[in-house]
Amino acid sequence: MKSIEKRSVIPKKNARGISLTTLGWDLALPIFGGVLLGYQIDNKIIGSGYLFTFLFLIIGVIVGYYNLYKFIHLELLRTKLSNRKLHNQEDA
């Protein structure tokens, strides 16, 4: 029975590792996309300087760190749930 339980745990560990590798992209893509979008808008509007580039950079940083916050919050909830399940199995 334990070998069946170990098999079910292995894909979960791999999935967690994959989600950790995408964490950098979740932070970097909104920042890069914001700068790119702001730069394109600044090129279309004469006299704006780098106003939209800077504005969308700030928005991209906020969105990127919000994605990071959501990921950390979700991982904390998963850890609490797995600890609860482990604790309940030990009591039974």
RARA-V735821 format. One record per helix or strand of 3 or more residues. SS is the DSSP state (a for helix, b for strand). FROM is the first residue (numbers start at 1). LEN is the number of residues. If there is no record, write none. Layout:
SS&FROM&LEN, SS&FROM&LEN
//
This chain:
a&2&20, a&23&22, a&51&41
//
